[in-house]
Amino acid sequence: MLAIVLLPVFMSGQTSINSPYSRFGLGLFSPNISIMNMAMGGTSAASRSSLYINPKNPASYAAFDSTSFIFEGAFLASKLKLSTSTSSTKTNDASLGYVTMGIPISKWWKAGFGVMPFSSVGYNIASESVLDQIGKVRYGYTGNGGLNQAFLGNAFQPFKNLSVGFNLSYIFGSLSHESTISFPDSGSMYNTRVSNSTQLKNLNFDFGLQYLNTLKSGMFVVAGLTFSPKQSLYGLADELAVSYVHNATSDIDINKDTALFVSGLKGDAVIPMSISGGLSVGRVNRWTASTDVQWQKWSDYKFYGNSESLKDKLRVSMGGQFRPSPIDIGKYWKRITYRAGLRFEQSYLEIRNNRLNDYGLSFGIGLPMKKSRSTINMAFEVGTFGTTNSDLIKENYFRVSIGVSLYEKWFLKRKFD
């Protein structure tokens, strides 16, 4: 299976980020949607197509043709500007986004599978203060790692207009965090370093439902619903706390005492319940307009039995796409699909009485390949997350996603005269 072959490559290409807010929870989460959905503001609950894969709602796999095979792959790149009230810095990242495939099992049973990122951690934060009789005190916080997921989904059509589906996902990966306190002006005080590395894994489920109503006018209406129950990831953690001194001559740290060392500590991370609903209307091969609402109960989040006082998350998005020509003939620009969308997210973070919000505006295109229903897809997103109030950090980002959706007829029975 191509997804299994590419899994090691995907793992080595785990998204690398530089966001101080990835310190909380399980890091910053991947949207787990295709480039087409990204360009349309992230709408996905009521999105379905025979030409691309929508893992966010597994019921959408029912739209696959009974004689087709679909392959999708994407690369992601981002440019991030971190700003405080007094300074700013910039960073760039690039990674493999996802690899997904869709196939028919029968006329009423379709399947999708692949690998994609689940969450990412990447930050390096430093601060400094001055204490009487001690001098400077430096605080450092670093983190890295992330979680991936390999999924296998199935969709069934028990009735003419109704499809239901589920994804079985194996989520796995490791998260590492380290904090330090050092006293550069004091020769009598030891510095302290606390490190934690946790490996997490487990099988998770999510479910989807879609209802399609095709009108006599040629238009269609799709209502979609997704649900992910409260689930857990099982973990093994290593913890280390040491006191040390820094040798300025050789520029190395020398451990003086180990205050804590624990290996293989068992526990779990609770992923809270999530539900989303959406509505799409449009005309086949011409235009689509969609809207989504998602809510997730992050106030239930716990990591090894400890909560982080996270808030429930709310996300609202809307978007659409338009193709000038409904048929694959005529001028090329008329066969291009144009997409745009916007979204608002009230995140699960509230820091120093500031609720952190995420605003994004997206657009993109789908470029058809010659004599094929395959497409090259691009999505662009600009947005802002966080605030500079109360000495916090605001992130202004620009993201680019480029990928391909290959559509092939694989299951035709040949006839001979």
Summary of the structure (lengths in Angstrom):
residues: 417
radius of gyration: 24.1
end to end distance: 35.3
largest distance: 97.3
contacts: 1417
relative contact order: 0.18
helix: 9%
strand: 63%
